[in-house]
Amino acid sequence: MAEAEQVKVLRFWASPWSFRVELALKLKGVPHEKVEEDLANKSPLLLASNPIHKKIPVLLHNGKAIPESLIILEYIDETWTDNPILPKAPHERGMARFWSRFIDDKCVGACWMSCWTEGETQQMFMEQARACLRILDDELGGRRFFGGESIGLVDISASFFALWLGVLQEVAGISLINGEEFPNLCRWIEGFVASDVVTECLPPRDKLLAVFQSKKQAILATKSMVY
Ligand SMILES: N[C@@H](CCC(=O)N[C@@H](CS)C(=O)NCC(=O)O)C(=O)O
């Protein structure tokens, strides 16, 4: 009899990147152990498993480590082939990779910086973020998910917009994503978070809000000490 597979995720409960990995494993029905990391005091296992970036998430499959959420998603899809998350056809497959990288390289950073800056710098990041969200809204169009009728690589990659961005906007007191400007994305968010498998993996919104509120307080306190 084959030995049971060992699948562990080194994670941080509030991280949208850990969420990606856990959602993909859940969609595939792969049982896994979640190993919570203290990012202020990283474990020897994390440091040994991702010595270059020293970041979560890391997937450990039968003792072998894979870092970086987008790479982990592809590894998961290639290893557990039921319920594919990448399209089969080479062109669609390439474009799914393109959009997930666009989300990471252009959109998430602009949204994140819009929430943690002020004044002209904030305006600049908000413009960049809106331009990215417009592109994503157009790309999604009238489809239910970026992956068509089911959640795929781009939906998983975009999960930051489904929960984290709303929480960050609330903390920052800004509005980036709204139904008037981005109707397709807002419809997508509703459908995505209503999906059972997503609900089971999402961190509690109130806990996430508390984490980011205290981060904001810490930043404000530092500033008042400086000035
Ligand atoms: N590009 C990475 C980003 C991962 C990331 O930023 N992880 C953060 C937590 S949300 C982390 O481990 N930070 C610890 C550090 O920077 O020291 C991915 O997609 O996996």
The ligand as a MOL file (V3000), in Angstrom:
LIG
                    3D

  0  0  0     0  0            999 V3000
M  V30 BEGIN CTAB
M  V30 COUNTS 20 19 0 0 0
M  V30 BEGIN ATOM
M  V30 1 N 5.4150 36.8130 -3.5560 0
M  V30 2 C 5.1680 36.0760 -2.3350 0
M  V30 3 C 4.6840 37.0290 -1.2570 0
M  V30 4 C 4.5940 36.3580 0.0950 0
M  V30 5 C 4.6050 37.3730 1.2310 0
M  V30 6 O 4.7160 38.5870 1.0210 0
M  V30 7 N 4.5180 36.8500 2.4770 0
M  V30 8 C 4.5950 37.7120 3.6340 0
M  V30 9 C 3.3700 37.5550 4.5320 0
M  V30 10 S 1.9000 38.1500 3.7910 0
M  V30 11 C 5.7950 37.3100 4.4840 0
M  V30 12 O 6.1060 36.1450 4.6390 0
M  V30 13 N 6.4690 38.2920 5.0530 0
M  V30 14 C 7.5690 38.0760 5.9460 0
M  V30 15 C 8.7260 38.9870 5.6420 0
M  V30 16 O 8.6630 39.7590 4.6630 0
M  V30 17 O 9.6810 38.9620 6.3990 0
M  V30 18 C 4.1260 34.9890 -2.6240 0
M  V30 19 O 3.2990 35.1770 -3.5210 0
M  V30 20 O 4.1930 33.9320 -1.9820 0
M  V30 END ATOM
M  V30 BEGIN BOND
M  V30 1 1 1 2
M  V30 2 1 2 3
M  V30 3 1 2 18
M  V30 4 1 3 4
M  V30 5 1 4 5
M  V30 6 2 5 6
M  V30 7 1 5 7
M  V30 8 1 7 8
M  V30 9 1 8 9
M  V30 10 1 8 11
M  V30 11 1 9 10
M  V30 12 2 11 12
M  V30 13 1 11 13
M  V30 14 1 13 14
M  V30 15 1 14 15
M  V30 16 2 15 16
M  V30 17 1 15 17
M  V30 18 2 18 19
M  V30 19 1 18 20
M  V30 END BOND
M  V30 END CTAB
M  END
